[in-house]
């Protein structure tokens, strides 16, 4: 484990608690900053956990929905990412970044759902013809 990751995982939580409100409860912004730092270190599951926690506190937080979409996309949970982006765009339809992420992710889903032909379908297709084949058939 690198020193950077060690410091992040074991020291940063104490800093958040020390900087918390009078009840020593981290604020939504502190959770968000922790999630962002996690994402920067590619600790995507930690980032997902933090953004999900924010959404339990503030279900209407468009930024958290969008960021959660980014994290889901990074771990390959594309359907979850689409849902998170969709919710972000519903909450803030004028935000061009949220709309861009939502469109891009939906397009990725559509591309992935186009399946290649099965081997039986490939066998029934006419073989591609090269230029050389067409010259021979003309003679």
DRENTORKOL-3810 file (N, C-alpha, C; in nm, 4 decimals):
REM DRENTORKOL-3810
@n.u->0.0866; n.v->-0.1170; n.w->0.0000; ca.u->0.0000; ca.v->0.0000; ca.w->0.0000; c.u->0.0910; c.v->0.1228; c.w->0.0000
@n.u->0.0642; n.v->0.2136; n.w->-0.0892; ca.u->0.1488; ca.v->0.3314; ca.w->-0.0981; c.u->0.1257; c.v->0.4223; c.w->0.0219
@n.u->0.2234; n.v->0.5042; n.w->0.0498; ca.u->0.2164; ca.v->0.5977; ca.w->0.1621; c.u->0.1000; c.v->0.6946; c.w->0.1427
@n.u->0.0793; n.v->0.7371; n.w->0.0201; ca.u->-0.0283; ca.v->0.8319; ca.w->-0.0102; c.u->-0.1650; c.v->0.7733; c.w->0.0236
@n.u->-0.1868; n.v->0.6498; n.w->-0.0161; ca.u->-0.3142; ca.v->0.5844; ca.w->0.0130; c.u->-0.3277; c.v->0.5618; c.w->0.1631
@n.u->-0.2187; n.v->0.5209; n.w->0.2286; ca.u->-0.2206; ca.v->0.5000; ca.w->0.3727; c.u->-0.2599; c.v->0.6277; c.w->0.4459
@n.u->-0.1948; n.v->0.7377; n.w->0.4099; ca.u->-0.2262; ca.v->0.8645; ca.w->0.4745; c.u->-0.3719; c.v->0.9033; c.w->0.4508
@n.u->-0.4172; n.v->0.8820; n.w->0.3295; ca.u->-0.5547; ca.v->0.9181; ca.w->0.2964; c.u->-0.6535; c.v->0.8369; c.w->0.3786
@n.u->-0.6337; n.v->0.7069; n.w->0.3843; ca.u->-0.7309; ca.v->0.6203; ca.w->0.4503; c.u->-0.7295; c.v->0.6330; c.w->0.6025
@n.u->-0.6150; n.v->0.6663; n.w->0.6607; ca.u->-0.6077; ca.v->0.6653; ca.w->0.8060; c.u->-0.6005; c.v->0.8031; c.w->0.8706
@n.u->-0.5589; n.v->0.9026; n.w->0.7986; ca.u->-0.5488; ca.v->1.0353; ca.w->0.8584; c.u->-0.6636; c.v->1.1253; c.w->0.8158
@n.u->-0.7036; n.v->1.1199; n.w->0.6902; ca.u->-0.8083; ca.v->1.2094; ca.w->0.6400; c.u->-0.9388; c.v->1.1978; c.w->0.7185
@n.u->-0.9839; n.v->1.0763; n.w->0.7561; ca.u->-1.1086; ca.v->1.0692; ca.w->0.8347; c.u->-1.1005; c.v->1.1456; c.w->0.9670
@n.u->-0.9826; n.v->1.1436; n.w->1.0308; ca.u->-0.9678; ca.v->1.2178; ca.w->1.1564; c.u->-0.9750; c.v->1.3681; c.w->1.1331
@n.u->-0.9205; n.v->1.4128; n.w->1.0220; ca.u->-0.9274; ca.v->1.5553; ca.w->0.9874; c.u->-1.0725; c.v->1.5960; c.w->0.9656
@n.u->-1.1483; n.v->1.5120; n.w->0.8961; ca.u->-1.2895; ca.v->1.5434; ca.w->0.8713; c.u->-1.3644; c.v->1.5538; c.w->1.0037
@n.u->-1.3430; n.v->1.4586; n.w->1.0932; ca.u->-1.4134; ca.v->1.4607; ca.w->1.2209; c.u->-1.3731; c.v->1.5836; c.w->1.3010
@n.u->-1.2457; n.v->1.6175; n.w->1.3008; ca.u->-1.1983; ca.v->1.7336; ca.w->1.3764; c.u->-1.2549; c.v->1.8632; c.w->1.3216
@n.u->-1.2799; n.v->1.8691; n.w->1.1922; ca.u->-1.3322; ca.v->1.9904; ca.w->1.1292; c.u->-1.4843; c.v->1.9928; c.w->1.1259
@n.u->-1.5485; n.v->1.8945; n.w->1.1847; ca.u->-1.6932; ca.v->1.8843; ca.w->1.1775; c.u->-1.7638; c.v->1.9926; c.w->1.2570
@n.u->-1.8947; n.v->1.9857; n.w->1.2569; ca.u->-1.9754; ca.v->2.0826; ca.w->1.3298; c.u->-1.9603; c.v->2.0596; c.w->1.4795
@n.u->-2.0342; n.v->2.1346; n.w->1.5566; ca.u->-2.0240; ca.v->2.1238; ca.w->1.7019; c.u->-2.0629; c.v->1.9854; c.w->1.7519
@n.u->-2.1383; n.v->1.9107; n.w->1.6725; ca.u->-2.1776; ca.v->1.7753; ca.w->1.7104; c.u->-2.0791; c.v->1.6725; c.w->1.6574
@n.u->-1.9695; n.v->1.7174; n.w->1.6026; ca.u->-1.8679; ca.v->1.6301; ca.w->1.5420; c.u->-1.9236; c.v->1.5444; c.w->1.4295
@n.u->-2.0277; n.v->1.5924; n.w->1.3626; ca.u->-2.0832; ca.v->1.5242; ca.w->1.2471; c.u->-2.0266; c.v->1.5883; c.w->1.1205
@n.u->-1.9680; n.v->1.5072; n.w->1.0332; ca.u->-1.9180; ca.v->1.5644; ca.w->0.9073; c.u->-2.0328; c.v->1.6246; c.w->0.8272
@n.u->-2.0040; n.v->1.7321; n.w->0.7600; ca.u->-2.1036; ca.v->1.7967; ca.w->0.6757; c.u->-2.1109; c.v->1.7265; c.w->0.5404
@n.u->-2.2154; n.v->1.7566; n.w->0.4656; ca.u->-2.2300; ca.v->1.7008; ca.w->0.3316; c.u->-2.1101; c.v->1.7416; c.w->0.2464
@n.u->-2.0665; n.v->1.8651; n.w->0.2594; ca.u->-1.9514; ca.v->1.9111; ca.w->0.1805; c.u->-1.8246; c.v->1.8337; c.w->0.2181
@n.u->-1.8075; n.v->1.8008; n.w->0.3448; ca.u->-1.6915; ca.v->1.7213; ca.w->0.3854; c.u->-1.6999; c.v->1.5794; c.w->0.3295
@n.u->-1.8186; n.v->1.5216; n.w->0.3327; ca.u->-1.8362; ca.v->1.3901; ca.w->0.2695; c.u->-1.8044; c.v->1.3986; c.w->0.1205
@n.u->-1.8499; n.v->1.5048; n.w->0.0559; ca.u->-1.8256; ca.v->1.5217; ca.w->-0.0868; c.u->-1.6755; c.v->1.5338; c.w->-0.1143
@n.u->-1.6058; n.v->1.6122; n.w->-0.0341; ca.u->-1.4608; ca.v->1.6270; ca.w->-0.0531; c.u->-1.3890; c.v->1.4941; c.w->-0.0332
@n.u->-1.4330; n.v->1.4175; n.w->0.0651; ca.u->-1.3745; ca.v->1.2853; ca.w->0.0885; c.u->-1.3989; c.v->1.1946; c.w->-0.0314
@n.u->-1.5197; n.v->1.1996; n.w->-0.0852; ca.u->-1.5525; ca.v->1.1181; ca.w->-0.2023; c.u->-1.4690; c.v->1.1596; c.w->-0.3229
@n.u->-1.4508; n.v->1.2891; n.w->-0.3407; ca.u->-1.3686; ca.v->1.3382; ca.w->-0.4524; c.u->-1.2253; c.v->1.2910; c.w->-0.4376
@n.u->-1.1698; n.v->1.3012; n.w->-0.3174; ca.u->-1.0322; ca.v->1.2532; ca.w->-0.2943; c.u->-1.0232; c.v->1.1028; c.w->-0.3206
@n.u->-1.1251; n.v->1.0295; n.w->-0.2798; ca.u->-1.1283; ca.v->0.8848; ca.w->-0.3065; c.u->-1.1263; c.v->0.8575; c.w->-0.4564
@n.u->-1.2074; n.v->0.9324; n.w->-0.5297; ca.u->-1.2131; ca.v->0.9150; ca.w->-0.6749; c.u->-1.0787; c.v->0.9494; c.w->-0.7391
@n.u->-1.0151; n.v->1.0559; n.w->-0.6920; ca.u->-0.8843; ca.v->1.0933; ca.w->-0.7470; c.u->-0.7819; c.v->0.9829; c.w->-0.7271
@n.u->-0.7954; n.v->0.9081; n.w->-0.6173; ca.u->-0.7055; ca.v->0.7950; ca.w->-0.5909; c.u->-0.7572; c.v->0.6651; c.w->-0.6531
@n.u->-0.8652; n.v->0.6761; n.w->-0.7301; ca.u->-0.9309; ca.v->0.5631; ca.w->-0.7954; c.u->-0.9809; c.v->0.4597; c.w->-0.6947
@n.u->-1.0219; n.v->0.5077; n.w->-0.5782; ca.u->-1.0862; ca.v->0.4238; ca.w->-0.4778; c.u->-1.2367; c.v->0.4394; c.w->-0.4984
@n.u->-1.2828; n.v->0.3835; n.w->-0.6098; ca.u->-1.4185; ca.v->0.4078; ca.w->-0.6562; c.u->-1.5247; c.v->0.3569; c.w->-0.5615
@n.u->-1.5043; n.v->0.2425; n.w->-0.5000; ca.u->-1.6061; ca.v->0.1899; ca.w->-0.4082; c.u->-1.6231; c.v->0.2811; c.w->-0.2870
@n.u->-1.5146; n.v->0.3372; n.w->-0.2396; ca.u->-1.5228; ca.v->0.4333; ca.w->-0.1290; c.u->-1.5978; c.v->0.5585; c.w->-0.1734
@n.u->-1.5674; n.v->0.6066; n.w->-0.2919; ca.u->-1.6360; ca.v->0.7250; ca.w->-0.3444; c.u->-1.7857; c.v->0.6971; c.w->-0.3594
@n.u->-1.8195; n.v->0.5808; n.w->-0.4127; ca.u->-1.9604; ca.v->0.5431; ca.w->-0.4270; c.u->-2.0288; c.v->0.5423; c.w->-0.2908
@n.u->-1.9641; n.v->0.4818; n.w->-0.1930; ca.u->-2.0211; ca.v->0.4759; ca.w->-0.0580; c.u->-2.0486; c.v->0.6159; c.w->-0.0039
@n.u->-1.9534; n.v->0.7064; n.w->-0.0208; ca.u->-1.9691; ca.v->0.8432; ca.w->0.0320; c.u->-2.0807; c.v->0.9185; c.w->-0.0402
@n.u->-2.0860; n.v->0.9081; n.w->-0.1736; ca.u->-2.1911; ca.v->0.9786; ca.w->-0.2466; c.u->-2.3282; c.v->0.9188; c.w->-0.2156
@n.u->-2.3350; n.v->0.7888; n.w->-0.1950; ca.u->-2.4621; ca.v->0.7291; ca.w->-0.1549; c.u->-2.5047; c.v->0.7817; c.w->-0.0174
@n.u->-2.4073; n.v->0.7982; n.w->0.0713; ca.u->-2.4372; ca.v->0.8518; ca.w->0.2044; c.u->-2.4904; c.v->0.9954; c.w->0.1944
@n.u->-2.4288; n.v->1.0748; n.w->0.1092; ca.u->-2.4767; ca.v->1.2124; ca.w->0.0880; c.u->-2.6219; c.v->1.2099; c.w->0.0411
@n.u->-2.6539; n.v->1.1182; n.w->-0.0492; ca.u->-2.7894; ca.v->1.1124; ca.w->-0.1042; c.u->-2.8914; c.v->1.0630; c.w->-0.0016
@n.u->-2.8468; n.v->0.9925; n.w->0.1007; ca.u->-2.9383; ca.v->0.9576; ca.w->0.2097; c.u->-2.9744; c.v->1.0831; c.w->0.2896
@n.u->-2.8781; n.v->1.1742; n.w->0.3005; ca.u->-2.9003; ca.v->1.2990; ca.w->0.3741; c.u->-2.9740; c.v->1.4003; c.w->0.2877
@n.u->-2.9302; n.v->1.4129; n.w->0.1615; ca.u->-2.9864; ca.v->1.5103; ca.w->0.0676; c.u->-3.0230; c.v->1.4414; c.w->-0.0637
@n.u->-3.1392; n.v->1.3779; n.w->-0.0710; ca.u->-3.1760; ca.v->1.3049; ca.w->-0.1928; c.u->-3.1890; c.v->1.3935; c.w->-0.3166
@n.u->-3.2012; n.v->1.5229; n.w->-0.2985; ca.u->-3.2169; ca.v->1.6152; ca.w->-0.4117; c.u->-3.0831; c.v->1.6774; c.w->-0.4541
@n.u->-2.9720; n.v->1.6239; n.w->-0.4102; ca.u->-2.8406; ca.v->1.6794; ca.w->-0.4395; c.u->-2.7952; c.v->1.6337; c.w->-0.5794
@n.u->-2.8139; n.v->1.7201; n.w->-0.6773; ca.u->-2.7818; ca.v->1.6856; ca.w->-0.8168; c.u->-2.6336; c.v->1.6566; c.w->-0.8354
@n.u->-2.5486; n.v->1.7331; n.w->-0.7685; ca.u->-2.4039; ca.v->1.7122; ca.w->-0.7815; c.u->-2.3651; c.v->1.5718; c.w->-0.7342
@n.u->-2.4228; n.v->1.5274; n.w->-0.6242; ca.u->-2.3916; ca.v->1.3942; ca.w->-0.5725; c.u->-2.4416; c.v->1.2859; c.w->-0.6686
@n.u->-2.5594; n.v->1.3059; n.w->-0.7276; ca.u->-2.6098; ca.v->1.2092; ca.w->-0.8262; c.u->-2.5155; c.v->1.2010; c.w->-0.9461
@n.u->-2.4729; n.v->1.3161; n.w->-0.9955; ca.u->-2.3821; ca.v->1.3171; ca.w->-1.1109; c.u->-2.2492; c.v->1.2496; c.w->-1.0764
@n.u->-2.1925; n.v->1.2852; n.w->-0.9618; ca.u->-2.0647; ca.v->1.2268; ca.w->-0.9217; c.u->-2.0773; c.v->1.0769; c.w->-0.8985
@n.u->-2.1904; n.v->1.0355; n.w->-0.8442; ca.u->-2.2156; ca.v->0.8930; ca.w->-0.8266; c.u->-2.2189; c.v->0.8234; c.w->-0.9630
@n.u->-2.2786; n.v->0.8895; n.w->-1.0613; ca.u->-2.2789; ca.v->0.8351; ca.w->-1.1965; c.u->-2.1383; c.v->0.8158; c.w->-1.2511
@n.u->-2.0523; n.v->0.9135; n.w->-1.2271; ca.u->-1.9125; ca.v->0.9029; ca.w->-1.2712; c.u->-1.8462; c.v->0.7813; c.w->-1.2064
@n.u->-1.8679; n.v->0.7648; n.w->-1.0777; ca.u->-1.8063; ca.v->0.6530; ca.w->-1.0057; c.u->-1.8613; c.v->0.5188; c.w->-1.0540
@n.u->-1.9927; n.v->0.5113; n.w->-1.0716; ca.u->-2.0504; ca.v->0.3874; ca.w->-1.1243; c.u->-1.9929; c.v->0.3546; c.w->-1.2617
@n.u->-1.9796; n.v->0.4548; n.w->-1.3441; ca.u->-1.9245; ca.v->0.4335; ca.w->-1.4780; c.u->-1.7812; c.v->0.3814; c.w->-1.4691
@n.u->-1.7052; n.v->0.4340; n.w->-1.3743; ca.u->-1.5653; ca.v->0.3933; ca.w->-1.3589; c.u->-1.5507; c.v->0.2470; c.w->-1.3188
@n.u->-1.6492; n.v->0.1936; n.w->-1.2450; ca.u->-1.6413; ca.v->0.0526; ca.w->-1.2048; c.u->-1.7208; c.v->-0.0385; c.w->-1.2973
@n.u->-1.7743; n.v->0.0179; n.w->-1.4051; ca.u->-1.8433; ca.v->-0.0630; ca.w->-1.5039; c.u->-1.9904; c.v->-0.0876; c.w->-1.4764
@n.u->-2.0472; n.v->-0.0173; n.w->-1.3799; ca.u->-2.1908; ca.v->-0.0312; ca.w->-1.3497; c.u->-2.2665; c.v->0.0727; c.w->-1.4325
@n.u->-2.2774; n.v->0.0449; n.w->-1.5609; ca.u->-2.3288; ca.v->0.1430; ca.w->-1.6557; c.u->-2.4775; c.v->0.1714; c.w->-1.6349
@n.u->-2.5564; n.v->0.0697; n.w->-1.6078; ca.u->-2.6995; ca.v->0.0939; ca.w->-1.5863; c.u->-2.7222; c.v->0.1842; c.w->-1.4650
@n.u->-2.6458; n.v->0.1605; n.w->-1.3581; ca.u->-2.6564; ca.v->0.2456; ca.w->-1.2389; c.u->-2.6098; c.v->0.3874; c.w->-1.2703
@n.u->-2.5063; n.v->0.3972; n.w->-1.3530; ca.u->-2.4559; ca.v->0.5294; ca.w->-1.3915; c.u->-2.5624; c.v->0.6075; c.w->-1.4678
@n.u->-2.6298; n.v->0.5403; n.w->-1.5613; ca.u->-2.7354; ca.v->0.6064; ca.w->-1.6382; c.u->-2.8436; c.v->0.6585; c.w->-1.5440
@n.u->-2.8842; n.v->0.5766; n.w->-1.4478; ca.u->-2.9872; ca.v->0.6185; ca.w->-1.3521; c.u->-2.9422; c.v->0.7402; c.w->-1.2716
@n.u->-2.8173; n.v->0.7385; n.w->-1.2269; ca.u->-2.7659; ca.v->0.8511; ca.w->-1.1475; c.u->-2.7590; c.v->0.9782; c.w->-1.2318
@n.u->-2.7093; n.v->0.9668; n.w->-1.3542; ca.u->-2.7039; ca.v->1.0831; ca.w->-1.4425; c.u->-2.8443; c.v->1.1344; c.w->-1.4751
@n.u->-2.9354; n.v->1.0420; n.w->-1.4971; ca.u->-3.0723; ca.v->1.0820; ca.w->-1.5285; c.u->-3.1312; c.v->1.1629; c.w->-1.4130
@n.u->-3.1095; n.v->1.1155; n.w->-1.2922; ca.u->-3.1627; ca.v->1.1872; ca.w->-1.1748; c.u->-3.0992; c.v->1.3247; c.w->-1.1625
@n.u->-2.9693; n.v->1.3352; n.w->-1.1882; ca.u->-2.9014; ca.v->1.4653; ca.w->-1.1822; c.u->-2.9623; c.v->1.5615; c.w->-1.2837
@n.u->-2.9893; n.v->1.5123; n.w->-1.4041; ca.u->-3.0470; ca.v->1.6007; ca.w->-1.5071; c.u->-3.1919; c.v->1.6365; c.w->-1.4758
@n.u->-3.2635; n.v->1.5474; n.w->-1.4092; ca.u->-3.3994; ca.v->1.5812; ca.w->-1.3665; c.u->-3.3974; c.v->1.6939; c.w->-1.2632
@n.u->-3.3003; n.v->1.6869; n.w->-1.1732; ca.u->-3.2923; ca.v->1.7871; ca.w->-1.0665; c.u->-3.2398; c.v->1.9214; c.w->-1.1166
@n.u->-3.1468; n.v->1.9168; n.w->-1.2125; ca.u->-3.0902; ca.v->2.0401; ca.w->-1.2691; c.u->-3.0840; c.v->2.0274; c.w->-1.4213
@n.u->-3.1978; n.v->2.0397; n.w->-1.4881; ca.u->-3.2018; ca.v->2.0188; ca.w->-1.6332; c.u->-3.1189; c.v->2.1191; c.w->-1.7122
@n.u->-3.0879; n.v->2.2324; n.w->-1.6567; ca.u->-3.0089; ca.v->2.3330; ca.w->-1.7280; c.u->-2.8575; c.v->2.3071; c.w->-1.7207
@n.u->-2.8164; n.v->2.2124; n.w->-1.6382; ca.u->-2.6730; ca.v->2.1863; ca.w->-1.6226; c.u->-2.6212; c.v->2.1055; c.w->-1.7415
@n.u->-2.5383; n.v->2.1677; n.w->-1.8247; ca.u->-2.4916; ca.v->2.1033; ca.w->-1.9479; c.u->-2.3985; c.v->1.9854; c.w->-1.9200
@n.u->-2.3252; n.v->1.9886; n.w->-1.8088; ca.u->-2.2348; ca.v->1.8779; ca.w->-1.7774; c.u->-2.3137; c.v->1.7520; c.w->-1.7413
@n.u->-2.4199; n.v->1.7695; n.w->-1.6638; ca.u->-2.5024; ca.v->1.6556; ca.w->-1.6270; c.u->-2.5696; c.v->1.5966; c.w->-1.7506
@n.u->-2.6205; n.v->1.6836; n.w->-1.8372; ca.u->-2.6857; ca.v->1.6365; ca.w->-1.9608; c.u->-2.5850; c.v->1.5644; c.w->-2.0505
@n.u->-2.4633; n.v->1.6188; n.w->-2.0611; ca.u->-2.3598; ca.v->1.5562; ca.w->-2.1434; c.u->-2.3271; c.v->1.4162; c.w->-2.0902
@n.u->-2.3054; n.v->1.4054; n.w->-1.9594; ca.u->-2.2733; ca.v->1.2752; ca.w->-1.8998; c.u->-2.3856; c.v->1.1753; c.w->-1.9230
@n.u->-2.5086; n.v->1.2212; n.w->-1.9076; ca.u->-2.6252; ca.v->1.1338; ca.w->-1.9264; c.u->-2.6329; c.v->1.0845; c.w->-2.0699
@n.u->-2.6188; n.v->1.1759; n.w->-2.1665; ca.u->-2.6240; ca.v->1.1369; ca.w->-2.3088; c.u->-2.5114; c.v->1.0409; c.w->-2.3436
@n.u->-2.3905; n.v->1.0732; n.w->-2.3001; ca.u->-2.2735; ca.v->0.9904; ca.w->-2.3314; c.u->-2.2906; c.v->0.8492; c.w->-2.2765
@n.u->-2.3385; n.v->0.8392; n.w->-2.1560; ca.u->-2.3551; ca.v->0.7081; ca.w->-2.0935; c.u->-2.4671; c.v->0.6285; c.w->-2.1606
@n.u->-2.5766; n.v->0.6954; n.w->-2.1958; ca.u->-2.6858; ca.v->0.6268; ca.w->-2.2675; c.u->-2.6372; c.v->0.5740; c.w->-2.4014
@n.u->-2.5553; n.v->0.6527; n.w->-2.4712; ca.u->-2.5010; ca.v->0.6074; ca.w->-2.6000; c.u->-2.4136; c.v->0.4844; c.w->-2.5807
@n.u->-2.3372; n.v->0.4816; n.w->-2.4720; ca.u->-2.2530; ca.v->0.3659; ca.w->-2.4432; c.u->-2.3397; c.v->0.2421; c.w->-2.4204
@n.u->-2.4495; n.v->0.2585; n.w->-2.3500; ca.u->-2.5410; ca.v->0.1460; ca.w->-2.3270; c.u->-2.5971; c.v->0.0962; c.w->-2.4593
@n.u->-2.6376; n.v->0.1886; n.w->-2.5454; ca.u->-2.6934; ca.v->0.1485; ca.w->-2.6751; c.u->-2.5902; c.v->0.0746; c.w->-2.7587
@n.u->-2.4664; n.v->0.1214; n.w->-2.7584; ca.u->-2.3602; ca.v->0.0526; ca.w->-2.8343; c.u->-2.3360; c.v->-0.0870; c.w->-2.7798
@n.u->-2.3395; n.v->-0.1015; n.w->-2.6486; ca.u->-2.3133; ca.v->-0.2320; ca.w->-2.5869; c.u->-2.4273; c.v->-0.3299; c.w->-2.6093
@n.u->-2.5472; n.v->-0.2786; n.w->-2.6306; ca.u->-2.6622; ca.v->-0.3672; ca.w->-2.6490; c.u->-2.6756; c.v->-0.4172; c.w->-2.7914
@n.u->-2.6030; n.v->-0.3586; n.w->-2.8853; ca.u->-2.6035; ca.v->-0.4081; ca.w->-3.0227; c.u->-2.5126; c.v->-0.5296; c.w->-3.0240
@n.u->-2.5751; n.v->-0.6459; n.w->-3.0360; ca.u->-2.4959; ca.v->-0.7682; ca.w->-3.0279; c.u->-2.4431; c.v->-0.8070; c.w->-3.1654
@n.u->-2.3256; n.v->-0.8670; n.w->-3.1683; ca.u->-2.2720; ca.v->-0.9147; ca.w->-3.2966; c.u->-2.3537; c.v->-1.0346; c.w->-3.3440
@n.u->-2.3539; n.v->-1.0621; n.w->-3.4744; ca.u->-2.4302; ca.v->-1.1766; ca.w->-3.5250; c.u->-2.3738; c.v->-1.3071; c.w->-3.4705
@n.u->-2.4625; n.v->-1.4049; n.w->-3.4521; ca.u->-2.4180; ca.v->-1.5358; ca.w->-3.4040; c.u->-2.3390; c.v->-1.6059; c.w->-3.5139
@n.u->-2.2719; n.v->-1.7138; n.w->-3.4792; ca.u->-2.1920; ca.v->-1.7872; ca.w->-3.5786; c.u->-2.2813; c.v->-1.8469; c.w->-3.6871
@n.u->-2.4050; n.v->-1.8862; n.w->-3.6528; ca.u->-2.4971; ca.v->-1.9395; ca.w->-3.7534; c.u->-2.5356; c.v->-1.8309; c.w->-3.8535
@n.u->-2.5590; n.v->-1.7096; n.w->-3.8043; ca.u->-2.5942; ca.v->-1.5992; ca.w->-3.8928; c.u->-2.4788; c.v->-1.5639; c.w->-3.9849
@n.u->-2.3578; n.v->-1.5718; n.w->-3.9325; ca.u->-2.2400; ca.v->-1.5388; ca.w->-4.0124; c.u->-2.2237; c.v->-1.6399; c.w->-4.1251
@n.u->-2.2502; n.v->-1.7687; n.w->-4.0982; ca.u->-2.2364; ca.v->-1.8734; ca.w->-4.1999; c.u->-2.3329; c.v->-1.8536; c.w->-4.3159
@n.u->-2.4493; n.v->-1.7949; n.w->-4.2914; ca.u->-2.5485; ca.v->-1.7786; ca.w->-4.3972; c.u->-2.5265; c.v->-1.6521; c.w->-4.4800
@n.u->-2.4384; n.v->-1.5658; n.w->-4.4371; ca.u->-2.4115; ca.v->-1.4429; ca.w->-4.5123; c.u->-2.3222; c.v->-1.4733; c.w->-4.6317
@n.u->-2.3394; n.v->-1.3989; n.w->-4.7379; ca.u->-2.2498; ca.v->-1.4137; ca.w->-4.8530; c.u->-2.1109; c.v->-1.3684; c.w->-4.8112
@n.u->-2.0099; n.v->-1.4409; n.w->-4.8543; ca.u->-1.8747; ca.v->-1.3995; ca.w->-4.8184; c.u->-1.8411; c.v->-1.2671; c.w->-4.8859
@n.u->-1.7609; n.v->-1.1850; n.w->-4.8192; ca.u->-1.7227; ca.v->-1.0581; ca.w->-4.8824; c.u->-1.6397; c.v->-1.0844; c.w->-5.0061
@n.u->-1.6551; n.v->-0.9993; n.w->-5.1037; ca.u->-1.5821; ca.v->-1.0171; ca.w->-5.2285; c.u->-1.4711; c.v->-0.9138; c.w->-5.2357
@n.u->-1.3557; n.v->-0.9620; n.w->-5.2756; ca.u->-1.2443; ca.v->-0.8692; ca.w->-5.2953; c.u->-1.2490; c.v->-0.8184; c.w->-5.4387
@n.u->-1.1677; n.v->-0.7213; n.w->-5.4707; ca.u->-1.1596; ca.v->-0.6693; ca.w->-5.6070; c.u->-1.1142; c.v->-0.7783; c.w->-5.7034
@n.u->-1.0289; n.v->-0.8639; n.w->-5.6584; ca.u->-0.9769; ca.v->-0.9703; ca.w->-5.7418; c.u->-1.0888; c.v->-1.0673; c.w->-5.7804
@n.u->-1.1792; n.v->-1.1001; n.w->-5.6859; ca.u->-1.2907; ca.v->-1.1906; ca.w->-5.7159; c.u->-1.3809; c.v->-1.1318; c.w->-5.8248
@n.u->-1.4076; n.v->-1.0030; n.w->-5.8165; ca.u->-1.4990; ca.v->-0.9432; ca.w->-5.9145; c.u->-1.4369; c.v->-0.9384; c.w->-6.0527
@n.u->-1.3050; n.v->-0.9274; n.w->-6.0635; ca.u->-1.2396; ca.v->-0.9265; ca.w->-6.1936; c.u->-1.2499; c.v->-1.0634; c.w->-6.2589
@n.u->-1.2376; n.v->-1.1687; n.w->-6.1760; ca.u->-1.2443; ca.v->-1.3029; ca.w->-6.2320; c.u->-1.3837; c.v->-1.3354; c.w->-6.2830
@n.u->-1.4855; n.v->-1.2860; n.w->-6.2183; ca.u->-1.6210; ca.v->-1.3182; ca.w->-6.2611; c.u->-1.6597; c.v->-1.2465; c.w->-6.3898
@n.u->-1.5898; n.v->-1.1365; n.w->-6.4238; ca.u->-1.6181; ca.v->-1.0633; ca.w->-6.5464; c.u->-1.5611; c.v->-1.1334; c.w->-6.6709
@n.u->-1.4642; n.v->-1.2191; n.w->-6.6543; ca.u->-1.4004; ca.v->-1.2768; ca.w->-6.7700; c.u->-1.4780; c.v->-1.3847; c.w->-6.8355
END
